[in-house]
Amino acid sequence: MSIAKLQQADNQAIAVKLSDITYRYANTAPTLYCENWQVKTSERIFLHGDSGSGKSTILSLLSGITKPNSGSIDIGTSNLSKLSASQVDKFRACNIGIVFQQFNLIPYLSVIKNIELAVYFAKTSVNVRDSLAPMLDSVKLPTDILNKQVAQLSVGQKQRVAILRALINSPDLLLIDEPTSALDANARDGFMQMLMSMEQTRDTTMIFVSHDQSLRQYFTQHIAVSDICQWRTNSKESAC
């Protein structure tokens, strides 16, 4: 099955749509329920909530890493719920960039090998070194860092490499999970300014998850997890 890049779903240009989603990780666990949530193309959303509120679970569902128990997840014109596991993997590699909280870089590989893996899984014809040249300047990393092992990098450098890996295939949807949790205030603000500057030249739809309310200043749209989902236990609802 051919999986297209994200497209405008209709005249409203819907990039993300959750419909009647339920998810629980065990039979006895509370169920996360999301009745309806839509994100328009090119919107940049600050999704906030306390620890355990369901922020990371929502990102995992949107990326297709986690499959809901019921309901549908539409990314552009593609319904992830109707794709096979291998098709979801292919779609994610081509269309979705993810920055994980722990970065999920392979420590014994070089920086460029980590980034090349993203291109390999997407099976695109991206020339990694050529594409990275202007991006390295944007994230203030020297060219020679490409040959360093990830294990030799600082936390801030790993964070920037994770951003490069997420953007290398020019995804239409960027999911970012608590990227500043390990940074001090100055490094945090520097990272956010860098990220938003890079995104000014792109039409990427961004969903940025954090519990840090000070970061909302960088976004025009702020949404609490409790506004889009609820936890249900024994048929009772509780705010996230």
LINSUL-V844067 format. One line per field, one symbol per residue. phi: phi as a letter, one per 40 degrees, with the letter a starting at -180 (. if undefined). burial: + if it has 9 or more other C-alpha atoms within 8 Angstrom, else -. Layout:
phi=???
burial=???
This chain:
phi=.cbccdbccaccfccbabbfcbaacadcccbcbbcaabbcdgcbbcbbicdgchdccccccccgcbbccagbbbbgcbcccbccdcccdcccccbbbbbcccgfccccccdcccccccccccfbbcccccccdccccccfbccccccccdcccccccccccccccccccfccbbbbbfcbcbbccccccccccccccccccbbccbbbbaccccccccbcbbbcdccbabcbbfgbcbcc
burial=-----++++---++++++++++++-----++++++++++++++++++++---+++---++++++---+--+++++++++++-+---+++++++++++++++-+-----++++-+++-++--+-----+--+++-++++--+------+++--+--++++++++++++++-+++++++++---+---++--++-+-+-++---+++++++++---++--+--+++++-++++++------+
